[in-house]
């Protein structure tokens, strides 16, 4: 049992289950799933569908954070991607060809934006928080230039499929997020890529001296992160049949960072968990859906997220858990047991 | 006419939104005709009808509004500029739109220091900008307060804005009449509100509930969105989950209505009628097509900005409104929230704004 509680995914999973049980108690119909017109509908399906863009961004963000970086520009990339795709679709006849070109343009530009971030961080050595802050601010401006400050609405069934379509009864967004997760997991765990990312994040200088091309790898993770954000942008805009350069993907970078941290990846880089980030993203989306379903004012979402994330992070903290244990075992009238100093091994 | 933009990008691609209400207001304000027959006696002298249309003394109108980050505000800014361009003697100085209250205050102060003749201000926050409105009035610059009202009349010469309560009432009356026509006894009526903490949302909801209450109906499932299409979609999806059957739905805002429609479309629900709010071109086109659940939208028209500029010109030139008996521009003007349906949509398309 102790081994299980020490697992990095234990507390996020517990928090997610507690939240879902709370939903079930508060609203017994919360778990109701129905098949309508060959499609699955229900709150649980909504959590997965609406959480898909966040899952995608969290996957990309995990690899960036694993290299000791951070990408604050993902929200802007979401807005740019959706805006460019909708601009193309709105100006051309509906059809698979139009949609594919729109996807190609949006994802192509997302890759370029990823290359830009990677260049600033890996080639110029600018701190990631500053480098990506540039695009975070400028990107909103680019999105607004594309949309001319308006909401671009689209009426294209082929385009809408990526966000609100269905495949084998399930929303397509869920399946796309799952495909990206499987692909990323295979790449980082079935090849040396994951180990290299952890090495670069753990000690960039040592990995460089060991012959790893850390700059190229850093560049690669920023490109991948932007690509994930680009796909998420297409999903979000397709889901609402429109592109809003001002509000699309707003604060999604913060949600993604929270998801990664809750999932057990440390901001100091090194070891990472894609599965943990997915659970973190689902936890955050469940929170949002819970707030909506229980009729709590949407303004309270931020506060709820903060409290849940704080609770999970505290439970994940070994120091906090030690303090809790000490409190429980310490009886009144007895001096608190002082823990034995940890052995520190120093190697030359 | 000279338009000076203090750092604001010119949003030109989608063309100017020249509202019919703006044109109508222009006609009234220009006072080209008088409703009083030539030989009839009148209790008060009517201002010289023809004079307002002629160019008067050159004046500078200063304009300040929040960032054009959604369709309605963007239309406000466009309409104001477009109206100013109609007057050859008007120099129009607009500041860059901002949602930072302190920045807007400093921008208005810049206009005061530039000694503009009249100020048109749509404050991001009426309460926060009251002091700078008073500052302008104290400096002898008449202020036209647009929509979001200042805390005190000492901060403005004239207020012009929409009627949120009436918006709700008209939406409720329309739905009640339609449901009565269909002989629906106990209808399930949903509501997708805007940001609940805002007084404007509270007023709209109260008007809606009051109108329905008059005929014995009540508001059923209700959610609150954030005036964005994304929140509109998520909240409506949630409302539809909890309400397997609906007879009617009112959505407060046509910008968030894009998401509301998307959620309805995704859920494949068509059994109810829907009313929008504010009057975007998108929704008017859907109403005209008559293929979606949306059958009407209640206006909260950004054409009020055109009227505000026309009034500012009259104030700057010391004129009154041509057709009115009073010599001066009124202290308050409330626009009417007309219900736009398939029957009258063509009449209102010109005041629809691009969302």
Boltz contact constraints between the chains, C-beta under 6 A:
constraints:
  - contact:
      token1: [A, 37]
      token2: [B, 268]
      max_distance: 6.0
  - contact:
      token1: [A, 148]
      token2: [B, 11]
      max_distance: 6.0
  - contact:
      token1: [A, 148]
      token2: [B, 13]
      max_distance: 6.0
  - contact:
      token1: [A, 149]
      token2: [B, 11]
      max_distance: 6.0
  - contact:
      token1: [A, 149]
      token2: [B, 68]
      max_distance: 6.0
  - contact:
      token1: [A, 149]
      token2: [B, 74]
      max_distance: 6.0
  - contact:
      token1: [A, 150]
      token2: [B, 71]
      max_distance: 6.0
  - contact:
      token1: [A, 150]
      token2: [B, 354]
      max_distance: 6.0
  - contact:
      token1: [A, 151]
      token2: [B, 258]
      max_distance: 6.0
  - contact:
      token1: [A, 151]
      token2: [B, 355]
      max_distance: 6.0
  - contact:
      token1: [A, 153]
      token2: [B, 258]
      max_distance: 6.0
  - contact:
      token1: [A, 153]
      token2: [B, 282]
      max_distance: 6.0
  - contact:
      token1: [A, 164]
      token2: [B, 266]
      max_distance: 6.0
  - contact:
      token1: [A, 240]
      token2: [B, 229]
      max_distance: 6.0
  - contact:
      token1: [A, 240]
      token2: [B, 230]
      max_distance: 6.0
  - contact:
      token1: [A, 240]
      token2: [B, 233]
      max_distance: 6.0
  - contact:
      token1: [A, 240]
      token2: [B, 259]
      max_distance: 6.0
  - contact:
      token1: [A, 240]
      token2: [B, 262]
      max_distance: 6.0
  - contact:
      token1: [A, 241]
      token2: [B, 262]
      max_distance: 6.0
  - contact:
      token1: [A, 242]
      token2: [B, 229]
      max_distance: 6.0
  - contact:
      token1: [A, 242]
      token2: [B, 258]
      max_distance: 6.0
  - contact:
      token1: [A, 244]
      token2: [B, 229]
      max_distance: 6.0
  - contact:
      token1: [A, 246]
      token2: [B, 69]
      max_distance: 6.0
  - contact:
      token1: [A, 247]
      token2: [B, 228]
      max_distance: 6.0
  - contact:
      token1: [A, 292]
      token2: [B, 238]
      max_distance: 6.0
  - contact:
      token1: [A, 293]
      token2: [B, 238]
      max_distance: 6.0
  - contact:
      token1: [A, 297]
      token2: [B, 196]
      max_distance: 6.0
  - contact:
      token1: [A, 298]
      token2: [B, 224]
      max_distance: 6.0
  - contact:
      token1: [A, 298]
      token2: [B, 226]
      max_distance: 6.0
